[in-house]
Amino acid sequence: MPSAGFAPAAAPDRAIVGPVFNSAGFQYWYLACFKDCIVAAPQGIWDGLMLAMSNSVPPIFGLLGALIVAVASKRGQTLRQRIEAKLTTAPNSQLRMKPNTVHSVSQLRSITFKGAKFAGASAGALITPDIILETLSGKKYKFGVQGPDFAKATAQLTQMYPTLCKSV
């Protein structure tokens, strides 16, 4: 009796990773990942503000802060779903146009995942996890990602580009 074998899962044609943000934290992006390239699609400033609040952000400023976070979080989650649906259904040719930035996979040396660490009390800042795209010429594109999204982003990118991905 022949045995049933298992084949490894094929990489998807497209994966949407994000939201991610630049090192200054002022610009939010989504990464549309294809077999031959990674397209970084910038989001507007107001969308970025809602995306920043879309995960569970601890409220500051007491009751008023909690109310603002509650309202912004719900709107941020709705916005995330709308952006991800739009990027999933958009034609490839449209995504590869300006203002989006296209990173060709053949020109990438590595995709590095750097986990989050809490900085010392003197620094007083929380360091977010990073995704770093390094080109063959040595140029690095660093994107921060919120903690709750890091594991999902790592899994998606590793599935799409297993030979390029590494963790630090």
C-alpha positions in Angstrom: 0.0 0.0 0.0 1.6 3.3 -1.0 2.0 5.8 1.8 0.7 9.3 1.6 3.6 11.8 1.5 3.7 15.4 2.5 5.1 18.1 0.3 6.4 21.3 1.8 4.0 24.2 1.5 4.6 26.4 -1.5 5.4 30.0 -0.8 2.4 32.3 -1.5 2.4 34.6 -4.5 2.0 37.7 -2.3 2.2 38.4 1.4 1.3 41.7 3.1 3.5 42.6 6.0 2.8 45.5 8.3 2.3 48.0 9.4 6.0 48.8 9.8 7.6 52.2 10.4 10.8 54.0 9.5 13.6 54.5 12.0 12.3 58.0 13.0 8.8 56.5 13.5 7.1 59.3 11.5 6.3 57.3 8.4 4.2 54.1 8.4 4.6 51.5 5.6 3.2 48.2 4.4 5.5 45.7 2.7 3.9 43.9 -0.2 6.1 40.8 -0.8 6.3 39.1 -4.1 8.6 36.3 -5.3 10.8 38.7 -7.2 10.6 41.9 -5.1 9.5 43.6 -1.9 7.4 46.8 -2.4 7.3 49.3 0.4 4.0 51.2 0.3 4.0 54.4 2.3 0.9 55.4 4.3 -0.2 59.0 5.0 0.5 60.8 8.2 -3.0 60.5 9.6 -3.2 56.8 8.6 0.1 56.3 10.3 -1.3 57.9 13.5 -4.2 55.4 13.5 -1.9 52.5 12.6 0.3 53.4 15.5 -2.7 53.1 17.9 -4.1 50.0 16.3 -2.4 47.6 18.7 -2.8 47.6 22.4 -1.0 50.8 23.4 -1.0 51.6 27.2 -3.0 54.7 27.9 -1.3 57.7 29.3 -2.8 60.8 30.7 -5.4 59.0 32.9 -9.0 58.7 31.8 -8.7 61.0 28.9 -5.8 59.0 27.5 -7.7 55.7 28.0 -10.6 57.2 26.0 -8.4 58.4 23.2 -6.6 55.1 22.9 -9.9 53.1 22.9 -11.4 55.2 20.1 -8.2 55.3 18.1 -7.5 51.6 18.5 -10.9 50.6 17.1 -10.4 53.0 14.1 -6.9 51.8 13.6 -7.9 48.1 13.4 -10.6 49.0 10.8 -8.0 51.0 8.8 -5.6 48.1 9.0 -8.1 45.7 7.5 -9.0 48.1 4.8 -5.4 48.8 3.8 -4.5 45.1 3.8 -7.5 44.2 1.7 -6.6 47.0 -0.8 -3.0 45.8 -1.0 -4.0 42.2 -1.4 -6.3 42.9 -4.4 -4.3 45.7 -6.1 -2.7 44.8 -9.4 1.1 44.1 -9.3 1.8 46.8 -11.8 0.0 49.4 -9.7 1.9 48.4 -6.5 5.3 48.7 -8.3 4.7 52.4 -9.2 5.7 55.6 -7.4 5.4 56.6 -4.5 6.1 53.0 -3.6 9.7 51.8 -3.3 10.6 48.5 -5.0 13.4 46.3 -3.6 14.3 43.6 -6.0 15.0 40.2 -4.3 18.0 39.7 -6.7 19.6 42.8 -5.2 19.0 41.8 -1.5 21.9 40.3 0.5 19.7 39.6 3.6 16.6 40.2 5.6 17.5 40.4 9.2 15.1 40.2 12.2 16.2 41.9 15.3 14.1 41.3 18.4 13.0 43.9 20.9 14.9 44.7 24.1 14.0 47.0 26.8 16.7 49.7 27.1 18.2 50.5 30.5 16.6 53.0 32.9 19.0 55.7 31.8 17.8 55.5 28.2 14.2 55.3 29.3 13.0 54.1 25.9 11.5 50.9 24.6 13.3 49.5 21.6 11.0 48.0 19.0 11.8 44.9 16.9 13.3 45.6 13.5 13.2 44.2 10.0 16.4 45.2 8.1 16.6 44.8 4.3 20.3 44.8 3.2 21.2 45.2 -0.4 24.2 43.7 -2.2 25.7 47.2 -2.2 25.6 47.3 1.6 22.7 49.8 1.9 20.3 49.0 4.7 16.6 49.8 4.9 15.4 49.5 8.5 11.8 49.1 9.4 10.4 49.0 13.0 7.5 46.8 13.8 5.3 46.8 16.8 5.9 43.8 19.2 2.5 42.0 18.6 3.1 42.1 14.8 6.8 40.9 14.9 6.2 37.1 15.0 3.7 37.3 12.1 6.0 39.5 10.0 8.9 37.2 10.7 6.9 34.1 9.7 5.6 35.7 6.5 9.0 36.9 5.3 10.7 33.7 6.2 8.1 31.7 4.2 8.5 34.0 1.2 12.3 34.3 1.3 13.8 31.4 3.3 17.3 31.8 2.0 17.6 35.5 2.7 16.1 35.6 6.3 18.1 35.5 9.5 17.6 36.4 13.1 20.0 38.4 15.3 
